[in-house]
Amino acid sequence: MENITLICEESGIRIDKYINLDGITRAMVQKLIENGSITVNGKPTKNNYKLKAGDRINIVSEEPKDANIEAEDIALDIVYEDESLLVVNKPQGMVVHPAPGNYSGTLVNALMHHCKGNLSGINGVLRPGIVHRIDKDTSGLLLVAKTNEAHLSLSAQIQKKTVKREYICVCEGIVKPKRGIVDAPIGRDPSNRLKMAVTPINSKHAVTHFEVIEHFENASLVKCVLETGRTHQIRVHMQYIGHPVMGDPMYSKANPMNLQGQVLHARVIGFDHPASGEYMEFAVEPPEYFESLLEKLR
């Protein structure tokens, strides 16, 4: 059993809402509370307990279980690996974890083979080791936890907004101003439950910082830094300001370059190592298709 401690910084929030560790659902949090794996100030608590500033929350994870999915010998681009974690450069077109109708060929299938099953079990049997996700057609860097301790530490860092996550994307049109902040809540699109949207209804706080790197004739190369990490956040926020990511099949109506998905790449990730506390940062250049598009636009 491994554990992590959080100190509440604000009062009045239900504990099952406050513990918003990336990759761990509210239902998982509630289950941990119900079985006594989450305590407040050393005592058992309830899902509806409203926290007070200074409350000490202790989370004890369960031992990992063998994932009921097949390990597959799929090549991985591993940027860094040690006993606690991996940093993987995911290619465009690869799904991160198995889901109904798609149980093979995913990053998790490849990780199960590479790590011989030695992955954190916090996120369930279909998502072992997965601390956070990027979309199928988004390429770039992902953190993967081998141990529960590493998983909880990295998730807590994401919740505290101390993990650096920098993306680059090609957006439609001339993005102006050259830098700015999109602070707009994201939730399920009321008119299409498969999509996300900027909406006040059942939404979560979402903030994206953006800076134009280069302008083209009718497109822009943009750096986006996540302050929060909501589903489809960059794709939704760039559409919201009138400059959807090129090739995006869900949030853009145009695809003049016949692209196979959104031109979005997770270029930089930085975090404190769960075991040593040392700050680590990694960067990878975008894949060939991305660079090829830039050459055409220039």
Protein Blocks (a to p, Z undefined) as FASTA:
>chain_A
ZZdddddfbehiafklmmmcehiafklmmmmmmnopaceehiacdfklccdehiacdddd
ddddddfbdcdddddddfbdcfkbccddddehiafbdcehiaghiaklmmmmmnnopacf
klojklghiabdcdfklgcjddddfbfklmmmmmmmmmnopaccddddddedjdddfbdc
ddddddddfklmkbccddfehpacdddddddfbdcfkbccdddddfbdcehklmmmmmmn
opacehiaklccbdfkopabjadddfbccdddfklopacdddddddfklmmmmmmmZZ
